């Protein structure tokens, strides 16, 4: 499930690598708060 965050961040091609890392960390934190976060909900 951890790979989902990296995949979502990688889809944001307009962001820099650092911003993608930040987004991945944000998604990981959000997924800890909600068991049912789906990719569609984040896009």
Beta strands, then each sheet from edge to edge (+ up, - down):
end
